[in-house]
C-alpha cells in the first residue's frame, strides 16, 4: 500500500469536520482533486469542480448552523496502487436531535500528495439515541451473526431470519486456510480480525459462482478477567454492491468520458510509478490529430467526436499488453509502453500513422503526428520530463509537414 494512504483516515476525518463545522476548509480544499465526484446528503453524485464543492460547503453551513460532530470512526476498507477507500461513521447533533452520519471517501496519490477524488456524505433522519442504537443493532444482524470461540477454535454462524438455525465450524483457523471459498489473500486478515483486541472491521472475499463477493466483518472481542481474548462476537454483511459502486465511480474519475481511455490524472500517476521501478527502457508517444479544428469547423463537433472515438479504438487494438493509452485533452492522446525501446516505439507509431481514421464527408485525409521520447535504463525520469521531450518531438513532426512521427533528442 502507498504510504500516503496511511494518512487517509485522518484526512477523511478532517473533511467531515470541515464540511459540518467549517474548521480547516483551506487545508481540506488543498487536498481535493481538481475534478471530484461529489455526493453530499440529498445531492446525487456528479463530477464537480473545486469551486462547486466550495459553494456546497458554504451553502450547507448557511442553512445548517450549530452542528457538532462526535464519535468519529474511520477505516481503510479497500486499496490498490492507485487509490484507497475510507469509510466512516459519526454522530451529528443539532440542538436535541441526533443523527447517524456515514461517509465513503476515495483518495488517490498525485505526485506525492494525498488527494480526495470521490466524496459521499450521508446522514440518517433524526433519531433518539436509544432508537439509533436499536436500529444499528438490527442492521448489524441483517445478514449473519458470528461468534468465534478463540480457545476452542470454533465458529458459530447464525444466519438471517429466513435461515435461523445455527451452524458450527470446528477447527476454524485451519478451515480458513484450506477453504477455497475464501480468497487466499484474505485468509490471514480474517483470522487476525477474529483474534485481535477491541472492535475491528475487515473486508474479505468469498467465492460465489464464477466470481467473488465482498463480505464485511464487524466484530468485538470479549476478554476474561485477566484481559485475555476468549471470544469474538459480531456480524457479516455482504457489501459487494457497495464495492462495485465505488469501483464504478472511481472508474469515472479516471476515465475520459468520450473515449473511455484513461485521463491525464490516471496516466501521470501510472507513469510515475512505472518509472520509479523500471529496470529497462520505456517509450512515451504523444499523438495529435492533424487539422482537427478544420474537421470540427467543416463537419461539426459530432464528426470530430467520431474521429476521436475511432482513434481511441485503434489505439486499444494496436497497443501491446502492458501499455496504457490516454486522452489528455482535445485531440491529443498519449501512449506509454513500460517495457519498450526504439523498435517497439517505431512499430506502434507506424501502425497509428497508417491507421486509416476517417471522417465521412471530409474532403481531406485524417492524419496523425506523433512525438516519441524514450527513457534510459538506470536514469531517473518522471512523467513531466518524458512528456516534455515527447511534446517537443511532436512539434518537430508538425513542423516537418505532419503525418509522421519524430523522436526526441535525448
C-alpha positions as CSV (number, residue, x, y, z in Angstrom):
1,X,0.0,0.0,0.0
2,X,1.2,3.5,-0.8
3,X,2.5,5.0,2.4
4,X,0.5,8.2,1.8
5,X,-2.7,6.1,2.3
6,X,-1.8,5.7,5.9
7,X,-2.9,9.3,6.4
8,X,-6.2,8.8,4.6
9,X,-8.4,8.1,7.7
10,X,-7.1,11.3,9.3
11,X,-7.7,13.4,6.2
12,X,-11.2,11.8,5.8
13,X,-11.9,12.9,9.4
14,X,-10.8,16.5,8.6
15,X,-13.1,16.5,5.5
16,X,-16.1,15.5,7.6
17,X,-15.4,18.0,10.3
18,X,-14.7,20.8,7.8
19,X,-18.0,20.1,5.9
20,X,-20.2,20.2,9.0
21,X,-18.3,22.8,11.1
22,X,-16.2,24.9,8.7
23,X,-13.0,24.1,10.5
24,X,-9.8,24.0,8.4
25,X,-11.5,24.5,5.0
26,X,-8.5,25.8,3.1
27,X,-6.4,22.9,4.3
28,X,-9.1,20.4,3.1
29,X,-9.6,22.1,-0.3
30,X,-5.8,21.8,-1.0
31,X,-6.2,18.0,-0.8
32,X,-9.2,17.8,-3.3
33,X,-8.6,16.8,-6.9
34,X,-9.3,19.5,-9.5
35,X,-12.4,17.5,-10.5
36,X,-14.0,15.4,-7.8
37,X,-17.0,13.0,-7.7
38,X,-19.2,14.7,-5.1
39,X,-22.3,13.4,-3.4
40,X,-23.3,15.0,-0.1
41,X,-26.6,14.4,1.7
42,X,-29.5,14.8,-0.8
43,X,-27.2,15.7,-3.6
44,X,-26.8,13.0,-6.3
45,X,-23.3,12.0,-7.4
46,X,-21.8,14.3,-10.1
47,X,-18.4,15.3,-11.4
48,X,-17.8,18.6,-9.6
49,X,-15.1,21.3,-9.9
50,X,-13.4,22.6,-6.8
51,X,-15.5,25.9,-6.9
52,X,-18.7,23.8,-7.0
53,X,-17.6,21.9,-3.9
54,X,-16.7,25.1,-2.0
55,X,-20.1,26.5,-2.8
56,X,-21.7,23.4,-1.5
57,X,-19.7,23.7,1.8
58,X,-20.8,27.3,2.2
59,X,-24.5,26.7,1.3
60,X,-24.8,23.8,3.7
61,X,-23.5,25.6,6.8
62,X,-25.6,28.7,6.0
63,X,-28.7,26.5,6.3
64,X,-27.5,24.1,9.0
65,X,-25.5,26.0,11.6
66,X,-24.7,24.9,15.2
67,X,-24.0,21.2,14.3
68,X,-21.5,19.3,16.4
69,X,-19.8,16.1,15.3
70,X,-18.7,13.3,17.7
71,X,-17.8,9.6,17.9
72,X,-15.9,9.6,14.6
73,X,-14.6,6.3,13.4
74,X,-12.7,5.9,10.1
75,X,-11.3,2.7,8.5
76,X,-9.4,2.0,5.3
77,X,-11.6,-0.6,3.6
78,X,-10.0,-1.0,0.2
79,X,-6.8,0.0,-1.5
80,X,-4.7,-0.7,-4.6
81,X,-1.7,1.0,-6.2
82,X,-3.7,4.0,-7.5
83,X,-6.3,4.7,-4.8
84,X,-7.9,3.7,-1.5
85,X,-11.4,3.9,0.1
86,X,-12.0,5.2,3.6
87,X,-15.4,4.6,5.2
88,X,-16.5,6.4,8.4
89,X,-19.3,6.7,10.9
90,X,-20.1,9.6,13.3
91,X,-22.8,11.3,15.3
92,X,-24.3,14.6,14.2
93,X,-26.0,16.7,16.9
94,X,-28.1,19.8,16.5
95,X,-30.0,21.1,19.5
96,X,-31.5,17.9,20.9
97,X,-31.7,16.0,17.7
98,X,-29.2,13.2,17.0
99,X,-28.4,11.8,13.5
100,X,-26.1,9.0,12.4
101,X,-23.7,10.2,9.7
102,X,-21.8,8.0,7.3
103,X,-19.2,8.6,4.6
104,X,-17.2,6.9,1.8
105,X,-14.2,8.9,0.7
106,X,-11.9,7.8,-2.1
107,X,-8.3,9.0,-2.2
108,X,-5.5,9.0,-4.8
109,X,-1.8,9.8,-4.6
110,X,-1.0,12.6,-7.1
111,X,2.7,13.5,-7.3
112,X,3.3,12.7,-3.7
113,X,0.2,14.4,-2.4
114,X,-2.9,12.7,-0.9
115,X,-6.0,13.9,-2.7
116,X,-9.7,13.2,-2.4
117,X,-11.2,12.2,-5.7
118,X,-14.6,10.9,-4.5
119,X,-16.6,12.1,-1.5
120,X,-20.0,10.7,-0.4
121,X,-21.5,12.0,2.8
122,X,-24.9,11.0,4.1
123,X,-27.0,11.3,7.3
124,X,-30.0,9.4,8.6
125,X,-33.2,11.2,9.7
126,X,-33.0,12.5,13.3
127,X,-33.5,9.7,15.9
128,X,-33.3,9.5,19.7
129,X,-30.0,7.9,21.0
130,X,-31.9,4.8,22.3
131,X,-33.7,4.2,19.0
132,X,-30.5,4.7,17.0
133,X,-28.7,2.1,19.0
134,X,-31.6,-0.3,18.4
135,X,-31.7,0.4,14.7
136,X,-27.9,-0.2,14.3
137,X,-28.2,-3.5,16.3
138,X,-30.9,-4.7,13.9
139,X,-28.8,-3.6,10.9
140,X,-25.8,-5.5,12.1
141,X,-27.7,-8.8,12.1
142,X,-29.4,-8.4,8.7
143,X,-27.0,-10.9,7.0
144,X,-25.4,-13.1,9.7
145,X,-24.3,-13.1,13.3
146,X,-20.9,-14.8,14.1
147,X,-19.4,-15.9,17.4
148,X,-15.8,-17.2,17.4
149,X,-14.6,-19.3,20.4
150,X,-10.9,-18.3,20.4
151,X,-9.8,-21.0,22.9
152,X,-11.6,-23.9,21.1
153,X,-11.1,-22.5,17.6
154,X,-14.7,-22.9,16.6
155,X,-17.0,-20.5,14.8
156,X,-20.8,-20.3,15.3
157,X,-22.8,-18.8,12.5
158,X,-26.4,-17.7,12.9
159,X,-28.0,-16.7,9.6
160,X,-30.8,-14.2,8.8
161,X,-34.4,-14.8,9.9
162,X,-35.0,-16.9,6.7
163,X,-32.4,-19.4,7.9
164,X,-32.1,-19.1,11.7
165,X,-30.6,-22.4,12.6
166,X,-27.0,-22.0,13.9
167,X,-24.1,-23.7,12.1
168,X,-20.9,-24.6,13.9
169,X,-17.5,-24.9,12.2
170,X,-14.8,-26.6,14.4
171,X,-11.0,-26.1,13.7
172,X,-11.9,-22.9,12.1
173,X,-8.4,-21.4,11.6
174,X,-7.4,-24.5,9.6
175,X,-10.6,-24.4,7.6
176,X,-10.0,-20.7,6.7
177,X,-6.5,-21.6,5.3
178,X,-7.7,-24.6,3.3
179,X,-11.2,-23.5,2.2
180,X,-11.0,-22.4,-1.4
181,X,-14.2,-20.3,-0.9
182,X,-12.1,-17.8,1.0
183,X,-9.7,-15.7,-1.2
184,X,-6.1,-16.7,-0.3
185,X,-5.0,-13.1,0.1
186,X,-7.7,-12.5,2.7
187,X,-7.3,-15.6,5.0
188,X,-4.7,-14.1,7.3
189,X,-6.6,-10.8,7.6
190,X,-9.8,-12.7,8.5
191,X,-8.1,-14.6,11.3
192,X,-6.3,-11.5,12.6
193,X,-9.7,-9.8,12.8
194,X,-11.2,-12.6,14.8
195,X,-8.3,-13.0,17.2
196,X,-7.4,-9.3,17.8
197,X,-8.5,-6.9,20.6
198,X,-11.3,-4.4,20.8
199,X,-13.6,-3.5,17.9
200,X,-12.3,-4.5,14.5
201,X,-13.6,-4.4,10.9
202,X,-12.3,-6.3,7.8
203,X,-13.4,-6.8,4.2
204,X,-12.8,-10.2,2.8
205,X,-13.7,-12.0,-0.5
206,X,-15.8,-15.2,-0.6
207,X,-16.3,-17.3,-3.7
208,X,-19.7,-17.0,-5.4
209,X,-20.3,-18.8,-8.7
210,X,-17.5,-17.7,-11.1
211,X,-16.6,-14.6,-9.1
212,X,-16.1,-13.2,-5.6
213,X,-18.4,-11.4,-3.2
214,X,-17.2,-8.9,-0.7
215,X,-18.1,-9.5,2.9
216,X,-17.6,-7.0,5.8
217,X,-16.9,-8.4,9.2
218,X,-17.6,-6.1,12.2
219,X,-16.6,-7.7,15.4
220,X,-15.9,-7.0,19.1
221,X,-13.5,-9.2,21.2
222,X,-14.6,-10.3,24.6
223,X,-11.8,-10.7,27.2
224,X,-11.8,-12.6,30.5
225,X,-10.9,-11.1,33.9
226,X,-7.2,-11.1,33.2
227,X,-7.7,-9.3,29.8
228,X,-7.1,-12.4,27.7
229,X,-9.3,-12.5,24.5
230,X,-11.6,-15.5,24.8
231,X,-14.5,-14.8,22.4
232,X,-15.3,-12.7,19.3
233,X,-18.8,-11.6,18.6
234,X,-20.0,-9.7,15.5
235,X,-21.7,-9.7,12.2
236,X,-21.1,-10.4,8.5
237,X,-22.6,-8.2,5.8
238,X,-22.5,-8.5,2.0
239,X,-21.0,-5.3,0.6
240,X,-20.4,-6.4,-2.9
241,X,-22.8,-3.8,-4.4
242,X,-21.0,-1.0,-2.4
243,X,-17.7,-2.1,-3.7
244,X,-19.0,-2.3,-7.3
245,X,-20.5,1.2,-7.0
246,X,-17.2,2.5,-5.6
247,X,-15.2,0.9,-8.5
248,X,-17.7,2.4,-11.0
249,X,-17.3,5.9,-9.5
250,X,-13.6,5.6,-9.4
251,X,-13.6,4.4,-13.0
252,X,-15.5,7.6,-13.9
253,X,-12.9,9.7,-12.1
254,X,-10.0,8.2,-14.0
255,X,-11.6,7.9,-17.5
256,X,-12.2,10.3,-20.3
257,X,-16.0,10.3,-20.7
258,X,-15.9,10.4,-24.6
259,X,-13.3,7.8,-25.4
260,X,-13.2,5.8,-22.1
261,X,-9.4,6.0,-22.2
262,X,-7.6,7.0,-19.1
263,X,-7.4,10.7,-18.4
264,X,-4.3,12.7,-17.6
265,X,-4.5,12.2,-13.8
266,X,-4.5,8.4,-14.1
267,X,-1.8,8.5,-16.8
268,X,0.6,10.6,-14.8
269,X,0.2,8.6,-11.7
270,X,0.7,5.3,-13.6
271,X,3.8,6.5,-15.4
272,X,5.5,8.0,-12.3
273,X,5.0,4.7,-10.5
274,X,6.2,2.7,-13.5
275,X,9.3,4.8,-14.0
276,X,10.2,4.7,-10.3
277,X,10.6,0.9,-10.5
278,X,11.6,0.5,-14.2
279,X,14.7,-1.6,-14.9
280,X,14.7,-1.3,-18.7
281,X,13.8,1.4,-21.2
282,X,10.3,2.7,-21.8
283,X,8.6,4.8,-24.6
284,X,6.1,7.6,-24.5
285,X,4.2,8.7,-27.6
286,X,2.3,12.0,-27.8
287,X,-0.3,11.8,-30.6
288,X,-2.1,14.7,-32.2
289,X,-4.8,14.7,-34.9
290,X,-3.7,16.9,-37.8
291,X,-6.0,19.7,-38.8
292,X,-8.6,18.6,-36.3
293,X,-10.1,22.1,-36.0
294,X,-10.9,22.0,-39.7
295,X,-12.8,18.8,-39.2
296,X,-14.9,20.4,-36.4
297,X,-15.4,23.6,-38.4
298,X,-16.4,21.8,-41.6
299,X,-18.5,18.9,-40.4
300,X,-19.4,19.8,-36.8
301,X,-18.3,18.6,-33.4
302,X,-20.2,15.3,-33.6
303,X,-18.0,14.3,-36.6
304,X,-14.9,15.4,-34.6
305,X,-16.0,13.3,-31.7
306,X,-16.4,10.3,-34.1
307,X,-12.7,10.8,-35.2
308,X,-11.6,10.8,-31.6
309,X,-13.5,7.6,-30.8
310,X,-12.2,5.9,-33.9
311,X,-8.6,6.8,-32.9
312,X,-9.2,5.5,-29.3
313,X,-10.4,2.2,-30.7
314,X,-7.4,1.9,-33.0
315,X,-5.1,2.5,-30.0
316,X,-6.8,-0.2,-28.0
317,X,-6.3,-2.6,-30.9
318,X,-2.6,-1.7,-31.5
319,X,-1.1,-1.2,-28.1
320,X,0.7,-4.3,-26.8
321,X,-0.1,-5.8,-23.4
322,X,1.1,-3.7,-20.5
323,X,0.8,-0.4,-22.4
324,X,-1.6,2.3,-21.3
325,X,-3.4,4.8,-23.5
326,X,-4.9,8.2,-22.6
327,X,-6.7,11.2,-23.9
328,X,-5.2,14.2,-22.1
329,X,-7.4,16.8,-23.8
330,X,-8.9,18.0,-27.1
331,X,-7.3,16.0,-29.9
332,X,-4.2,15.0,-28.0
333,X,-3.5,11.4,-26.9
334,X,-0.7,9.7,-25.1
335,X,0.5,6.1,-25.1
336,X,3.0,4.7,-22.6
337,X,4.9,1.5,-23.2
338,X,6.7,0.5,-20.0
339,X,8.9,-2.2,-21.5
340,X,9.8,-0.9,-24.9
341,X,12.7,0.6,-26.9
342,X,13.2,2.3,-30.2
343,X,12.0,-0.7,-32.3
344,X,8.7,-1.2,-30.4
345,X,8.0,2.6,-30.5
346,X,8.5,2.7,-34.3
347,X,6.2,-0.3,-34.8
348,X,3.4,1.3,-32.9
349,X,3.9,4.7,-34.4
350,X,3.8,3.3,-37.9
351,X,0.6,1.4,-37.2
352,X,-1.0,4.6,-35.8
353,X,0.1,6.8,-38.7
354,X,-1.3,4.4,-41.2
355,X,-4.4,3.6,-39.1
356,X,-6.9,4.9,-41.7
357,X,-9.0,7.0,-39.3
358,X,-11.6,8.9,-41.4
359,X,-14.5,11.4,-41.2
360,X,-17.2,10.8,-43.8
361,X,-17.7,13.9,-45.9
362,X,-14.4,15.4,-45.0
363,X,-12.5,16.3,-48.3
364,X,-9.0,15.6,-46.9
365,X,-7.3,12.7,-45.3
366,X,-7.3,12.4,-41.5
367,X,-3.6,12.2,-40.5
368,X,-1.7,11.9,-37.2
369,X,1.5,13.5,-36.0
370,X,3.5,11.7,-33.2
371,X,6.3,12.7,-30.9
372,X,8.2,9.9,-29.2
373,X,10.5,10.0,-26.2
374,X,12.5,7.1,-24.7
375,X,13.7,6.6,-21.2
376,X,17.1,5.2,-20.5
377,X,17.8,2.3,-18.1
378,X,19.1,3.4,-14.8
379,X,18.4,7.1,-15.5
380,X,15.9,8.8,-13.1
381,X,12.9,10.1,-15.0
382,X,9.3,11.2,-14.4
383,X,6.1,11.8,-16.3
384,X,6.6,15.6,-16.6
385,X,10.1,15.2,-18.0
386,X,9.5,12.4,-20.5
387,X,6.2,14.1,-21.7
388,X,8.0,17.4,-22.3
389,X,10.6,15.6,-24.5
390,X,7.9,13.8,-26.5
391,X,5.9,17.0,-26.8
392,X,8.9,18.8,-28.4
393,X,9.3,15.8,-30.8
394,X,5.6,16.2,-31.7
395,X,6.2,19.9,-32.5
396,X,9.1,18.8,-34.9
397,X,6.8,16.3,-36.6
398,X,4.3,19.1,-37.2
399,X,7.0,21.5,-38.5
400,X,8.2,18.8,-40.9
401,X,4.8,18.5,-42.7
402,X,2.7,16.5,-40.3
403,X,1.5,12.9,-41.0
404,X,4.7,11.4,-39.4
405,X,6.5,10.6,-36.2
406,X,9.7,12.0,-34.8
407,X,11.9,11.0,-31.9
408,X,13.1,13.5,-29.3
409,X,16.8,14.3,-28.9
410,X,17.7,12.5,-25.6
